[in-house]
Structures are given as C-alpha cells and as structure tokens.
Amino acid sequence: MAKLNWTAEAEQWLRDIHDYIAQDDPGAAMRTVQSIYDKVQMLQKFPELGYRYHRQPDRDIRVLLYGHYRIAYLIKLDGNIDILGVFHGALNIDQYLL
C-alpha cells in the first residue's frame, strides 16, 4: 500500500480552499476539505486512479478529479505518493506543475 505525503504547498492549498468556503459556510468548508482528503486516501490502494499529466512525460504526475477540484500528485519510484496541490478547476495548473 502506498504511503501518502502531503507537501507543504498542498496543505496550504487545502487551507486556502477551507478558508475561502468558510467565509460563507464553515460547515461546508469542513465537509469539502474532508471529502477531498477522503478522495486522496483512495490513492493508497489505487495509485493510478488519476489521469496522467501530459506536460511532464518524464515524471509520473497524475491528476485526480473531485468535484470542482483537481488533485495533483506524483507517484515516486518507490511507489509512495506526494500530493502536490489541490486546485480549483478554473485555475491553470500548468503554471504550478511545470
């Protein structure tokens, strides 16, 4: 089973998502963050669940979709996974992953 590592950047993205939603509905913010976290947990058993990020063909970067969000992650050579970021679908993730 793969070990998941949340990068500092990914944790910050998740906090930012929470804080933005919490301005209007704190309960919805907690549910959204928890749901994203739960979705990421699926990668432990199914690391190739997301689609391959085409702009980095020499690295196994993938993107997992959840609602309006894209969760970028890297499958490392040892099989463990780094969560790179959680991006709203409206953002151009190319500027963050290249």
Sequence and secondary structure as in RCSB ss.txt:
>XXXX:A:sequence
MAKLNWTAEAEQWLRDIHDYIAQDDPGAAMRTVQSIYDKVQMLQKFPELGYRYHRQPDRDIRVLLYGHYRIAYLI
KLDGNIDILGVFHGALNIDQYLL
>XXXX:A:secstr
   EEE HHHHHHHHHHHHHHHTT HHHHHHHHHHHHHHHHGGGT TT SEE TT TTTTEEEEEETTEEEEEEE
 TTS EEEEEEEETTS THHHH 
